């Protein structure tokens, strides 16, 4: 609960700073943590109690099925974050509870919401830091999602993986279904 309230306060502070976009706090809560959901609801979160979108025994790929339970902290329970793609919003920022926002992300929202050739869209896209500035790969015409690498987890000599606890996306039930299908097939 403490982490959720710190996260909520950081969102509020960055919102007050920007004043361009409104926000609503959702908590996607696993059925095993339902009592925690009630507490978060009391603090203003819209709580969605969910089960895993796919059970480990439904995963067809042997390697993933046999190893997913040992991945990071929560194994297959991590898949509940995919429900962010089903929320009724234009843009969703999904973060794990251990995140803290220190500045506005308006440029990211502007880049997703405004046409790439509009003044606001162009300016926003110019401000977005990308990994390869010298070999700039253009952003897509319509940005569906953004994520970042997991820089704190970098092992010397290896490239950073993607931070699974941070995602900005346009909710889309079809994308949710596609991702669940990829996990179910376990072939990626």
N, C-alpha and C positions, 0 to 999 in steps of 0.2 A: 504494500500500500504506500509506503514511504516513497519508493521509486516512482510509482504512478503519479503521486502528487508533485514530485519534483519535475517529472516530465511535463505534466499538465501546466505547471507554473512557467516552465521555460517556453512552452508553446504560447502561453498568454503574453509573456513579455515580448517575444518576437512579433506576435500579432499586433500588439500595441505600437511597436516600433514601425511596422510597415503600414498598417491600416488599409491595405489594398484588398486583402482577402479575409473572409470570415473563416471560422473553423468550428468543427464539432468533434468532440473526443469520443471515439469508439474504443471499446475493449473487446477483443475477440478472445473469449475465455473457453478453455477446454472443459468438457463436462466434468472431468475429475477435479476441477478447481471452481466449481459453481459457487460455493460459499464466498470465495474471493470476489466473484462477479457482483454479488449483492453489495459488498462494501464499496466497490468502485462505482456502482450505480448511485449510491448515497453521496458520492463526491462529484456527480455530474457527468459521468461517462454513460454513453449509450452502450449497454452491454449485450453482446450476442454470445449465447452459450452454444457451443458447437462440438460435434465429435469429429474425429479425423475424417477428412474427405476420402481417405483410402486407408484400409487396414493393411498391416504388414502381410498377412496371408493372401491378400489380393494382388500383391506385386508379383508379376510373372517372371521378371528377371531375377535369377538366382542370387547373383552377387548383391544387388540392392536389398532383396528380401532378407538375406542372411546377415547383412552388415548395417542396415539402417538403424537398428536399435542402439548401435554404439556411436552414432554420429553426434558430435558435439554434446549438447546438454540433454536434448529431449527426444532424440531419435525421430520416429515417425510422427510424434506429436507436433513437431515443427511444422508439419504440413497445414496446420490450422491457419497459419498466416496467409495462406492462399485465399481465404475467405475475404481478404481485403478487396479482391477483384469482384466481389459480389455486392459491395456497399453501394447505396444509392446516392453517389456523389459524382461530380465531374472529374475530380482528381482526389486521389487518396494518397496520403503519406503514411506508409506503414513503418513503424519502428518497434523494436523490442523495448521492454521496460527500462533497460539500462541506458537509454539515450537521453541526451540533453541538447536542446537547441540553443545556440549562442547568437545566431543572426537570422535575419529574414531569408526566406528562400523564394522571394517573389520573382526573381529572374527565372528560376526553374519553372514556376507556374506560368509566367508570361510566355516562355518558350513553348510550353505545351498547349496553351489556350489560344494564342494568337498566331495567325498565319505567318509563315516564315518570311514573306515579303512585306508584311506590314511594318511600320516604324517600330512599334513596340516589340514585335516578334524578332526583327533583325537585331535590335539593341540587346534584347535578352539573350539571344543565341551567342552574341559576341562576348557576353559577360560570363558565360558558363565555362568553368575550367574543364579542360579535357586532358586526357592522359598523353596524347601525342600532338602537341602544338606544332612541331616541325613537319610532321607527316599528317597534317590535319585531314581527318576523315569527316566529310560533311555530315551534319545531323540529318536525320530523315525529314522529309517534308512535314509529316505529322508524327510527333513524338508520342509514342504509346506508353513508354515507361523509362525511368532512369534509375540507375543504381550506382554504387561506388565500389571500389575495391576495399578489401579489409586490411588496410595498411598496418594496424597494430599486430596482426597475425603473421606478418612477413617473416619468413625464415630466410636467413642469409643465403644468397645464391638461388632463391626461388622467387617466382613471380607471385604477387599477392592474389588470392582468390577473391571472389565477390562477397561483399558483406550481405549476408542473407537477412540480417536484422534491419535493413534500411531499403525501402523501395518507394518510389513515387510512380504512380500508375493511373491510367484512365481505367476505372472499373469496367469490366467486360466479362459477362458470364461465359461467353464463348472461349475466351482466353483461359479462364478458370478450368473449363472442361478439357481444353487441350493440354494444359499442364498436368492435370490429374491423370489424363490418358497416358502421357509420357511417363509419369511415375509408375503407373500401373503396369505398363509394358516393361519398365525397368531397363530400358535399352537406350542409354544416353551416355 
